[in-house]
Amino acid sequence: MTNLELQLRFTQKLKNHISQILDIRTLDIEFYLNEGLRRFVEDWYSLYETNEGARKRLTTLVVGNSPVSAGPGHYSNSTLYTLLNDCRYVVQEKADLNVVNCHNQAVVKFNVPVKPVKLDYYNRHIDNAFKKPYTNLVWRLDIGNKQHELIKGTDTTSIAGYKIVYIKNPAEITLLTGTPETTSCEISPEFHEELIDKAVGVALETFNLYNSFNTNKQ
């Protein structure tokens, strides 16, 4: 559906719950659709790792990227990386390491696992030889401001590259600007009805909160 078709379908579905003639501003419908879109992404992301249906619904939002190094990090043996602004949830990450092998040769070890850790985990285990980073494991701290801090095992290795797969923030559904008659939501069309149901739910919550409408009890 185009954005205008989403608006029409939203109004049609809302009539199934409202007993009065509807007079809703386009601006408000735009808000309900975007909040419905936000909830759609949030709800399915919570199941992304374990549910094939969730991965199918979010596949159009999955992006691969190599964040840019932003220089040394705050902790020993660490490097900062800046994520793109549209990055919402990282679902997979790997690092390439420059290491010295057993023959004293410099080589690149590709696709080393990256483990997300919290600061308290870092503090507890950074000196634990069995848990701290090494040549086959890199730690990652999320320090906010769209930055990740990668921590390697020793100062004799360096990070050659950082690769992530993430779920991006979808573009907003616009009805008052742009070309809503031709622009479409980034969610696959086969799931637009689910998105609209989320948006209708948001509208009903709002109406009930402010007693704006009498909703059908059925």
Secondary structure, DSSP 4 states (H G I P E B T S, - for coil): -BHHHHHHHHHHHHTTTB-S-----HHHHHHHHHHHHHHHHHHHHTTTTT-HHHHHHHGGGEEEE-PEEEEE-SSTTEEEEEPPTTEEEEEEEEEEEEEE-TTS-EEEEEEEEEEE--HHHHHHHTT-TTTS-BTTBEEEEEEETTEEEEE-S-TT-EEEEEEEEEEEPPPPP-SSSS-TTT-B-SS-GGGHHHHHHHHHHHHHHHHHHHT-SPBP--
